[in-house]
Amino acid sequence: MSFSERIFQKLNDIKNANRFRFLKEPSGIDFCSNDYLGLAKSKDTINFLKEGITIYGGGSTASRLIRGHREIFSTLEENFSNWVNSESTLFLANGFMANIGLLDAIKDKSTKIFCDRLNHASILDGIRLSNCDTRYFKHLDMNHLEDLLKKSSLDDEKIIISETIFSMDGDTANIEELIRLKKTYNCILILDEAHALGVYGRGGAGLSNKDGIDPYSDIDFRIFTGGKSFGLEGAFISCSQINKDFLINTLRSFIFTTAPLPAIAHALNKLIPVIRNMNIERELIYKLSDKLRLFFKENNYSTGNSSTHIIPVILNDELITMNLASKLQANGYDIRGIRPPTVKESRLRINVSAHIKETHIDSLCSKFLELV
């Protein structure tokens, strides 16, 4: 079979399983993007970007270790560290680049990785690239994780990695228990705060920033993104200064790529105090998320263990899921269906953001019942 014949057959298999994907521009009320604070089109964001272009021009033109570094990157890293309570931070192009490179950069030949079964694809790809011996613990099951840790050799270097809010399920990790296991079994702990930043924690600094947790001493690496609540792009790895120095020298997804636009760093830096003060918007997100989740539960639709602004409506069937998503989109609600292999069970994935109004929630609920 030739290459062309093979991919033609593969695409047919995907279509027959109702899993064919295609690109679609956004339209209607945004219930699916990660623009959680509604900043992507805000006047502040636009003006900050314009300022950055005026000051720095276009691209960085090189990696940060060659000629791509700018003072604004260091300023952003310092201010971001102060916000999330970290000794230091490294700024990168995006969250996928951070996750895909971090494990490979810090591993040793004896390293064993302990990974939540439902971690993001970028983490799973990072594990594959690291070529480390890996144990996958049942989703959010701390007893299973501890059993796996107990079976590991004392001589093994161990890494525990987890998201804090899981992107397809909207449930949350038990950070306190992860910290306990890290300390008990002498592990490195990595937490991905991509979907928590801006929405949860003190001043929106993530779920690791709450009473009873000292992110500086309790967590070795935290990964954040500029592509969600910031409404921009970029990523941050927050850690100790010595760990940052190590990453600058070993993190291939940092070393061998052109640095982000300085204008992006400028806008991110300017938006930090804006986000810190968006408490009203955060409270609105909590309120509307609870209201929408209650609606689905009262109408016997499963939302799994969601407790955040990410609400899956689990329908299990690919065709039913995609047909309902199409009907909702046709009626002005931009809600997308998520299917295997991204998730095990097909579902609508609904994100509640600060630009959503209570009237939008009410009208969505009415339309949903009309369409199902």
N, C-alpha and C positions, 0 to 999 in steps of 0.2 A: 504494500500500500504506500503510495507517495505521500509526501508531506501535505499537499493540498487536499488529497482524498481523506487523509486522517483528520485534519482539522474540520473539514466539511462534515464528516461523520460525527465528530465530537460536538460540533454546534447543533446538529440535529438531535443528538442525545440530550443536550441541555434544553432545547426547545420542547422536546417530548416530555421532559420532566417538569415543565412549567417553571424553568429556572433561567430562561434567557434574559440577559440584562441589556439595557440600552440607555443612552444619555437623554435626559429630559431637563430643559431649563425650568427654573423656579417660576411658579405662578400661584396666585391665591394667598390665603393666610398661612404664614409660615409656622407649621407644627412639626417640622422635621429637621431643621438645621441646628447647628451647635452654637448659633449666635445668641447665647443664653441671656445676655444683658442688653441685647438690641443695639450694640455699639458699631456694628459693621457699617451702617449708613448714617451714623450720628454726625452732627456738625463738628463735634470735638474731634472725632477720628479723622474726618476729611481734612480739617484744618491742620491737625498735627502732621498728617502725611504731607500736605502741601509745604508746611514749614520744613520738614525733613528733606524734601526734594530740593527746596531752595538752598538749604545749607549744605547738603552733601552731594547733590546731583543724583545720578542713577545708581548703577550697580557698584558693588564693592571691588569688582574686577579681578579678584584673586582670593585664595584661601586666607584665613586670618593669620596663618603662620608665614605667609609670603608678603603680600601688600594689601590684603583685604581687611586688616584690623583697623578700627577707628575708636577714638576715645569714647564715643557714645555707647559702644558695646560694653565697655568697662563700667560706665556710669549706670547703664541699665542693669547690669549684673549686680552692682552694689545695691541699688535701690530695690531690686526684686528680692535680694537676700534679706534686706531689712524687713520687707513686707512679710515674707513667709517664714521668718525666724530661722535663717540659715547662716552659717559662717561665710559661705561663698556660693557662687552660681556660675555655670557655664552656659552661654547662649548659643543655640544651634539653629539650623534652618527650619526644622519641623520635628514634631513628635515622633514620626516614624523613624527618622534618622537617629534620634536619641535612643529609642528602644532597640533598633536593629544593631546598634553598635556598642551599647553599654556593656552587655554581658560578655561579649568577646573581648572587650578592652580590659576588664577586671578579673577575668577567669584565671585559674591556675590549672595545671595538669591534674590536680586532685579535686577540682571543684565539682560539687554536685548541686544541681539547681532543683528547687522545690517550687512548683508553679501551680497556681490555681487553674483548674481545668478550663475556665471560661475567660482567661485573660485575653486581651486584645491580640489580633493577628500580628501586629508589629512586635509584640513581646515574643510570641511563638516563633516568628521568623528570626528574631535575635537569638533565641535558644538554638535554633537549627544552625545558624552561622557559628555560634560558639563551639558547637560539637561537644558540649558537655553532657555527662551522664545526668539525666533529668527524671525526676519523679513528679507526677501530676496528682495533686490531691483533689478530692471531690470539692465541688464548688462551695466555698465558704465553710468547709468542714474542718474545723480546727482540731478535732479529735483525730481525724484521718491524717492531717498534717503532722501532728505530734507522733503518731504511730510510725510514720515514715522517717521522721527525724531520729527516733529512738533506734531504728534499724541501721542507721548510717554510722560509719566508723568515726571514732573520735578524731582520727587523723585527717578526715576529709574536711576541706573548706566548703562551707555550705552557704548557699544564697537562697533566701526566700523572696519571691517576687509576686506582687499582687496589685491590681487596680484598687482604688479606694471606692469609686463608684463604677460599676460595670456598665459598659456603654450600650449593651443590647438588653439588659435586664433591669437597670435602674436600682439594683440592690447595692448594699454597702458592705465593705470588709470590716471585720472586727479588728480594728487597728490596735487596740489595747492588748488583745490576745496575741496578735502577730508580734508585738513588741516583747511580750512575755516569752514567747517561744524563741525569739531571736536571742534573748539574754540567756535563757535556760540552756540552749544548745549551741551557743556561741556562733551565731549565724550573721551574715550580712543581710540587711533588710532593704529592699527596694520597693517603693510605693509609687504608682503612677496616679497622679492627681488630676489628669487631664480634664475629666468631667466634673470635678469638684471645684476647681479654681474659679473664683469670681462669684460662686453661688453659696458655698458653705464655708464654715470656719470663721474665725475672728477676722472681720474686715474682708471676707471673701477669700482668705488666704489658704483655703483647702481644709479637708477634714482632719488633717494631721495637726492643724492649729486649733486645738480646743483644750479645755481644762483637763489636767491629768496627763497630758502628753508634752514632752519636751522634744520637739523635732530635731533640735541640734544634737542631742545625745542619744536619742532613742532610734533614729532612722538614719541609715547610712547614705542613701541616695533617694531623692524624690524627683520625679519627672513631671513637669508642667508644660502647658502649651499656650501659645499665643493665638492659636487658630480657632478657639472656641469662645469663651467669655470676652476675650479681648476684641474679637471680630477682625483679627488680622492674621498673622502667621508667625512662625517661629516656635522655639521650644527652649526650655530651661532644665538643666540638671542641677539641683541644689544639693550641696554636700559640704564636706570640710575643705579647707584650703589645700591641704595636701592631696586630697582626692581629686580636686579640680586640676592641680598641677599634673597629677598622674594622667588624667584624661586628656589634657592638652597634648601629652606626649604619646598616647596610646590609642585614642578613640578615632578609628579610621573614618567614620562617618562625619567627623569634625575636621580632621587633618586634610583629607583629600577631596574637599568640596569647596566651591566658591562661597565666601561669607554672605550672609543675608544682606539685603539692601540696608544701608545705614538709615534711610528714611523710615523703614519699618521699626528699627530699634528706637529711633527718636519718638515715634508715635506710641510704641509700647511703653516707653519710659514716662511719657506725659499722661498716659491713661491709668497708670498705677494709682495715683491719688484719687482719680475719678472713681475707679472701681471700689476702692476702699470705702468710699462714702455712699455707695449705692445700697444702703440698708433697706430703704423703702422698696426698691425693686426686688431685692431678695425676699422680703416678706411677701410680696405679691406672688412671686413664683411659688413659694411654699403653699400659700392659700389656694391658688388655682390648681396646683398639682394635686392637692388633697381632694379638692372638689371633683376633679375629673376622674381620679382613681376611684372615689366612692361611687360615682355614677356607673362605672363599668362593673364594679362589684355588685351593686344593687340590681343590675340587669344580667347577672350571672355570666359575666365575661371575666376570664382570669387575667390578672395583671401580674402574676407571679408574686415575687417578694419585693416588688418595687416599693421604695419609700422615698423616692426623690423626684426630680423634675423629668426624669426619663421614665415613660410609662409604656410598657409593652402590652398590647392586647393580643393574647395568644390564641390563634385560630387553627393552628396545626396543619391546615391544608393549603398548599401553595396556590392553587387556582382560586380558591375562595378569598385568600388574602389579597392577591393581586387584583382581582375583580373589584373587591370592596375599596381598595386603595384608589383604583381608577375612578370609581363612582364618586368618592369623596373629593378627589382632585377636580373632577368635572363640575362639582358644586362649590368650588372655591376654597377647599381645605387641602393644603399641600401636606398630605400624609403619605408616607411611603411604606411599601411592604418589604419586609426582610425575610429571606428564605434561606434554606440550607444551600450551600455549606456554611454560610455566615453564622447561622444559628441552627440549633437542632430542631426547633419547632417554629414553623412559620408564624409571623406575627406582624401586626401594625406596630410601628415604633413611633410613639408620639412624644415630642419634646415640648415642654412648657417653658416659654421664654418671657422676658420682661415686657416685650412688645405686645404680648397677648392680653386682651381685655376680658373681663368676666362675661361680657356679652358674646365674645367669640366662643367661650366655653359652652355657654348656654345654647347657642345656635348649633354648635358642633354636636352636642348631645342629642338635640332634636333631630338633626339630619341623619345622624348615625342610626337611630331607631327607625327612621323612615326607610333607610336603604338596606338594612339587614333583613 
